[in-house]
Amino acid sequence: MILHITEPYLWMPVNKKNPEVKLHFYCGHTKFQEIDIQLGGTDGDFYTAMDVSTYLDRDIEIRSEIPEDLLSNIFCYKEKVQNVYPFRPQIHFAPEFGWHNDPNGLVFADGVYHLYYQWNPYGVIWGNMHWGHAASRDLIHWEHKPAVMDPDQYGTVYSGCGWQDRDNAAGFGKDALLFFYTAAGGCNQWSAETGGQHTQRLAVSTDGGETLQRTDQTIIPHLAGTNRDPKVFYHKDSGAYIMILYLDGYEFAIFRSADLLHWEETQRYCAEKMQECPDLFELPVDQSASGRKWVLWAADGYYQVGSFDGYRFTPESAVLSSYCTKLPYAAQTYAGIEGRTVSVAWLRLSNDRGNYRCAMSIPAELSLVRHHDSYKMRFRLPEELLACRQLCRTLTENESPYETCLCGRPAEISLRWKAQETGLTAMRIGDTAITVDFGSRNISFVNPQVYSETITVPFDPDESLTLDLVIDQEVIEFFGNGGVLYGAVETEENILGKKFSLESTARIDSSKLYEFIV
């Protein structure tokens, strides 16, 4: 089908019930895009749009094996798609529409937090991996930006990281933003036709992260399997830039560079259970004379604590688990933040009724605590979110049972029990039931609308218990015992419009209800 481009956006209807079809886009004899889409017609669930402003007043050709009358439902329009949805999370980032997964390129530069992410703008299922983009000055309010990278002849655009080159080590200019990413060769037909493999490549921004220009240089060639997910930082003690890269199976590689362009491998490292999205960072150890330790991190929240000399990571712990539930995945820490380590994870939500799917976790500040002869990861709410917190009620013992409405705002319920408590505390927020059972020493989450089974989180029988529930549309994140118990559970829609109730036979030492004014 030949289409004359009269407006900057190409609108396409999506029907979630239809099978995916492949569309190839050409201008003249040059291919400029290829997508998989559940293309619909007048029965579509929602519209998505491709920015074709580069081709204004020119003809493009859309090639496909589907009938041309189905292609005729694609048209030009002057505005991008607006997706207004009343139950969108308020303190968790979610895309305007489409599927998203891993956070990418997290970098704080010139007062702006950049959040890039794996994005499929053409449906609510995984595929067509682009880098979406959002920006914030406070880690709470996010401005949606245009996508910065889309699939090309080298492959779809998989995960990677960001770094502000303050010393102009790479030669693109002082303070240029560098983005290391995986070109997933073979994951689109375009690259598969040339035998493409997964390689690590570089994109550069000289306009503050608004646009990214891909370079022609392969930073790391294909090494093994579907090697991917580079994470870069500067190691001051050894005076070099470091990259950690996932290879295959449970194997990772560490590299060093003086100029961010040429990399030398210094270690290959295997750790059972640990796969994908590696990170390597140093954390303070709370209430410990040992000061700081290095953490090697992987996608499922598995990690090891140890030391790092700029060449090799040496473990000092077994493989530990930081997540109590399966919702968080593929977390990445921010580059460019001084004095604290801030992590963002992808939350694998299943709801797509808003024509987008999944969300990011609340940015969390990380530290370590000593636990017996090992360590535990600690997650804390960021100072920016705590500054928006307003105390609404302090509940007393004679207020059990207690019931109130959440009134549409994100909320936090903060509970404290003494050590050796007995009995149980039962809460309900909409259809989500949360029970703290001091007999079994378990916290359980039940929502028959979302889960087919109970989610159970054990806690230490020898300690007092604290539990902070942060409630937003579609999701509850919880922080137990100061954040050493951390996880997230999905809820039904509009949970912020539902009632909260509490009834307890266990003695609650402190109970507070906060709202976030954002």
Sequence and secondary structure as in RCSB ss.txt:
>XXXX:A:sequence
MILHITEPYLWMPVNKKNPEVKLHFYCGHTKFQEIDIQLGGTDGDFYTAMDVSTYLDRDIEIRSEIPEDLLSNIF
CYKEKVQNVYPFRPQIHFAPEFGWHNDPNGLVFADGVYHLYYQWNPYGVIWGNMHWGHAASRDLIHWEHKPAVMD
PDQYGTVYSGCGWQDRDNAAGFGKDALLFFYTAAGGCNQWSAETGGQHTQRLAVSTDGGETLQRTDQTIIPHLAG
TNRDPKVFYHKDSGAYIMILYLDGYEFAIFRSADLLHWEETQRYCAEKMQECPDLFELPVDQSASGRKWVLWAAD
GYYQVGSFDGYRFTPESAVLSSYCTKLPYAAQTYAGIEGRTVSVAWLRLSNDRGNYRCAMSIPAELSLVRHHDSY
KMRFRLPEELLACRQLCRTLTENESPYETCLCGRPAEISLRWKAQETGLTAMRIGDTAITVDFGSRNISFVNPQV
YSETITVPFDPDESLTLDLVIDQEVIEFFGNGGVLYGAVETEENILGKKFSLESTARIDSSKLYEFIV
>XXXX:A:secstr
 EEE  SSEEEEEE TTS  EEEEEEETTEEEEEEEE B STT SEEEEEE GGGTTSEEEEE SS HHHHTT E
EESS      TT  SSS   SSEEEEEEEEEEEETTEEEEEEEEETT SSS S EEEEEEESSSSS EEEEEEE 
 BTTBEEEEEEEEEETT SSSS TTEEEEEEEEETTSSHHHHTTT  EEEEEEEESSTTSS EEEEEEEE   ST
T EEEEEEEETTTTEEEEEEEEETTEEEEEEESSSSS EEEEEEE TT  SS EEEEEEEET TT EEEEEE TT
SEEEEEEE SS EEE S  EE  SSSSEEEEEE BS SSS EEEEEE     TTSEE EE   EEEEEEEETTEE
EEEEE  HHHHTTEEEEEE  GGG SEEEE TTS EEEEEEE TT  SEEEEEETTEEEEEETTTTEEEEE TTT
 SS EEEE  TTS EEEEEEEETTEEEEEEGGGTEEEEEE  TTGGGSEEEEEESS EEEEEEEEE  
